[in-house]
Amino acid sequence: MVTARALRVDAHPGLLPDGLPPLTLLYPFRGAPASAPGSPTRGRFDRYVEVGRELIELANPDQADVCVLPVAWEHVERLPEAHTIGRRYAERARAHGIPLVVFYVADSEEPVPIEGAWVYRTSLRRSRRGPRELTMPALSMDVARQELGDLELRPWAPLPTVGFCGYAPGAEPTRSARSLARAVRRRFRVARGDVPDGVYARARALRALRRSSNVQLETVVRDAFWAGAVVPGRPDDMSVMQTARAEFVENLRRSDYVLCARGGGNFSYRLYEALSAGRIPLFVDTDCVLPFEDEIDWRSLCVWVDERDVATVANAVAARHRELGADGFERAQRECRRVWAEYLSPEGFYGRFARPIVGAAAG
């Protein structure tokens, strides 16, 4: 148990229109939406649904520790009355002297226009961070238990293996005039100081790793998100998704370190999946804010490389691998798994999310 008592939460749905999906926080009380048949991430929240009522208690606002907007902001912001809804929840929280918490689970970095709200979001830049913005983990499958069957520790070997399986345009050698033109345009944008494509950090890191003899690469580089199975406007291809997911999990199994760099949003979903599998992330920092930074020593947990130094990623991995040795490598894998389970799994995160907020309000 991660809290002395259950957190008392006011999450009154009456200020919202009907038909909006419930916040993940509320799944133990309102049920998790049914996964699509054949979804490879089916059961992602089963453990949280099982134990969530031990961590969270729904309460009236005069008895609650926090007020929570019961729907994630990415669903509310699309409504014409979004600002009115936000204002009403802010007034409700102020009237009872408790903090308002909003969750924004999206790639967007746009501010949430609710005065006084604490905002947990997946995508956040340190240089643009607001005073009440916090980072939440991308809530992932429990890869070790649900997909590998158990925590599988990798034995230490002199040459470390770095894995990556996913979308990384520009990572492979240029083969056509069209792809060459795209690569030149990306590099020009970086040179003149523009923000590069979200996934470009992955491609740069993979090219640097490929050039080095200090690491061994295990990669499956895709030219489309979810191997092309997810396309707006048409049903997801579950057969392709299942195959892509199996290849992803196998890549984790075969890797000592896992390249984790941002995608469309300024966060890495892969970071949390790697940790859940007990794999050490090779994390490329793109001005990121990571969850629970006051409690988790992220630079010790990961091989940490600033985006400006991405050319040195292979040397960084090799140096950490030598430093760890066999015993340290085993401990590091176990620590990755422990941190995910205690802080970053759905039950770990929701059991702790209000601590910094309630603490700040009390202070």
Secondary structure as UniProt FT lines:
FT   STRAND          7..10
FT   HELIX           13..15
FT   TURN            18..19
FT   HELIX           24..26
FT   HELIX           27..30
FT   TURN            37..38
FT   TURN            40..45
FT   HELIX           46..55
FT   STRAND          56..58
FT   TURN            61..63
FT   STRAND          66..68
FT   HELIX           73..76
FT   TURN            77..78
FT   TURN            80..81
FT   HELIX           82..95
FT   TURN            96..97
FT   STRAND          100..104
FT   TURN            115..116
FT   STRAND          118..121
FT   HELIX           126..128
FT   TURN            131..132
FT   STRAND          133..135
FT   HELIX           143..147
FT   STRAND          161..167
FT   TURN            169..170
FT   HELIX           177..191
FT   TURN            192..193
FT   TURN            198..199
FT   HELIX           200..210
FT   STRAND          216..222
FT   HELIX           225..228
FT   TURN            232..233
FT   HELIX           238..253
FT   STRAND          257..260
FT   HELIX           269..276
FT   TURN            277..278
FT   STRAND          280..285
FT   TURN            291..295
FT   HELIX           298..301
FT   STRAND          303..306
FT   HELIX           307..312
FT   HELIX           313..339
FT   HELIX           340..344
FT   HELIX           346..350
FT   TURN            351..354
FT   HELIX           355..362
//
